[in-house]
Amino acid sequence: MDDASHTPVPEDDEPLDEAVAAFTFRVLGGEDVDLDGFCAEHPELPADQLRARCEEALALHRAMERTGAGAAADQPERIGAYR
């Protein structure tokens, strides 16, 4: 891959990315996460960016649910010799 076509994520975005991942894992785990409360739990992060990224993650999750994307039922029980 050409380095010019790849934009690295700045290291200072790492705490924000980790918070969004935590939000996403909680939602995927079936928890009804209050976004305002979640943002309040992370006062060290820019609230507008955290909220926007969490909303994007939630929208993606909902779209996947609607379309059935990623559903285990869509996957074969066996692929060749592998289960």
C-alpha positions, -999 to 999 in steps of 0.1 A, spaced: 0 0 0 12 34 -9 18 56 23 4 86 4 -30 69 2 -31 60 39 -40 86 65 -29 75 99 -51 81 129 -35 107 152 -24 92 185 -44 118 204 -76 104 190 -69 71 208 -88 79 240 -118 91 219 -117 59 198 -115 38 229 -145 55 244 -165 50 212 -155 13 212 -166 10 248 -200 25 239 -203 2 209 -195 -29 229 -221 -20 255 -247 -14 229 -239 -46 211 -241 -64 245 -277 -54 247 -273 -26 271 -295 5 267 -268 31 270 -279 67 277 -257 87 254 -259 119 275 -248 99 305 -220 82 286 -206 115 274 -208 128 310 -187 98 321 -159 111 298 -155 148 306 -118 147 295 -130 141 259 -145 166 234 -183 160 240 -193 170 205 -169 146 189 -177 118 213 -214 123 207 -211 124 169 -190 93 168 -212 73 192 -243 84 171 -225 71 140 -217 38 156 -253 35 168 -267 43 134 -244 17 118 -255 -9 144 -292 -1 137 -287 -3 99 -270 -37 103 -298 -49 124 -324 -38 98 -306 -55 70 -295 -86 89 -259 -79 80 -235 -99 101 -262 -123 113 -249 -157 122 -277 -173 103 -262 -161 71 -230 -180 77 -226 -217 67 -221 -242 95 -191 -256 77 -166 -244 51 -147 -273 37 -130 -291 66 -136 -262 89 -164 -256 113 
